[in-house]
Amino acid sequence: MSDFHKYDIFMDELLSLEKLIGVFAQKGDDELEANSELRKTITRLEQENQALKNKIKEIEHQLSQPSNDEEGLFGNTDISSEDREEVKTKISELISKLDNHLRS
């Protein structure tokens, strides 16, 4: 009877170990799946990041190039930005005066 009792205890312990191994195996599978999803997300975010960096470079390049609007009125002359602003202000004042005369 002693051997039978030892056998039952051994089988109970063996079953509990099998259950623990099953739980750990399931957790391992879940972690592998989560890691796979995280890798996909990282890859997607890296691609988006690269696209945004390219967009920034394009915008910086556009800003470094003189626009047609700036060259249109004043040409390539060496007029300072203060003088340009003064001319723009005077033009705005003249437009306002003309608008007032046309309304009255």
ChimeraX attribute file (.defattr): number of C-alpha atoms within 10 A of each C-alpha:
attribute: neighborCount
match mode: 1-to-1
recipient: residues
	/A:1	6
	/A:2	7
	/A:3	8
	/A:4	9
	/A:5	10
	/A:6	11
	/A:7	12
	/A:8	12
	/A:9	12
	/A:10	12
	/A:11	12
	/A:12	12
	/A:13	12
	/A:14	12
	/A:15	12
	/A:16	12
	/A:17	12
	/A:18	12
	/A:19	12
	/A:20	12
	/A:21	12
	/A:22	12
	/A:23	12
	/A:24	12
	/A:25	12
	/A:26	12
	/A:27	12
	/A:28	12
	/A:29	12
	/A:30	12
	/A:31	12
	/A:32	12
	/A:33	12
	/A:34	12
	/A:35	12
	/A:36	12
	/A:37	12
	/A:38	12
	/A:39	12
	/A:40	12
	/A:41	12
	/A:42	12
	/A:43	12
	/A:44	12
	/A:45	12
	/A:46	12
	/A:47	12
	/A:48	12
	/A:49	12
	/A:50	12
	/A:51	12
	/A:52	12
	/A:53	12
	/A:54	12
	/A:55	12
	/A:56	12
	/A:57	12
	/A:58	12
	/A:59	12
	/A:60	11
	/A:61	11
	/A:62	11
	/A:63	10
	/A:64	9
	/A:65	9
	/A:66	10
	/A:67	10
	/A:68	9
	/A:69	9
	/A:70	11
	/A:71	11
	/A:72	9
	/A:73	9
	/A:74	11
	/A:75	11
	/A:76	9
	/A:77	7
	/A:78	7
	/A:79	10
	/A:80	9
	/A:81	9
	/A:82	9
	/A:83	10
	/A:84	14
	/A:85	11
	/A:86	12
	/A:87	12
	/A:88	12
	/A:89	12
	/A:90	12
	/A:91	12
	/A:92	12
	/A:93	12
	/A:94	12
	/A:95	12
	/A:96	12
	/A:97	12
	/A:98	11
	/A:99	11
	/A:100	10
	/A:101	9
	/A:102	8
	/A:103	7
	/A:104	5
